[in-house]
């Protein structure tokens, strides 16, 4: 059997189209332009690419993009002062501080300084608590993108066994909350989980978010399962030439595609959904701020 491919690229393009149409209506009917501020501290190459893509797609959707690129030695008080200004700026509806931050800056302190209503990442402790208690919150973009693809592929998720491999605050934990809210039976597995292959083999829904290239082989996948691969890992690709690289997921795609019922590819699966959901969250924040 060969799995159906879940086309995150096409799905994300559809979301971006809906977002752009919504933005156009907000402008014409209410004179509102949703605005997203993205803050990058330092020169991490992967973060620079993400931030550039976020800015481009924000503008393409007709929204205002405010980029703040700060040097790696920016102090925590200076960063907090910038966040205060963005919190107070009525043209900024969403604020995203790109992670990871340099070691001398307290990540939790910075995230929790963002106005929760503008926290389009959904990382503020208030939004984490609202999500965990089933209340209206900002939902983290990558797990939200995964959930939308799962609902599209499977319809109702009720009663399914979901295994999330990875317990990060950005993906693993909020993913588990969203699956629980959709009535899945949820297991969060991680590096200390005993007999991880056996745990994975019980999953009707397997979400891999560990950041370890091709860690999950096809024989850990239950036949017919839906596999969501959140990993984006750059690995050497000598077959493409000396010094060349390619992107792979946390799942060994070649073997998993033979077993799964449906699977997201890397690239072109979860990745494009993250920014599409970020744009959607920014429009939501703008609408909530303006009643
Ligand atoms: N770094 C990696 N993923 C993310 C994300 O979703 N949001 C932010 N702010 N930083 C990240």
Boltz pocket constraint, residues with backbone or C-beta under 6 A from the ligand:
constraints:
  - pocket:
      binder: B
      contacts: [[A, 96], [A, 97], [A, 98], [A, 99], [A, 100], [A, 121], [A, 141], [A, 142], [A, 170], [A, 274]]
      max_distance: 6.0
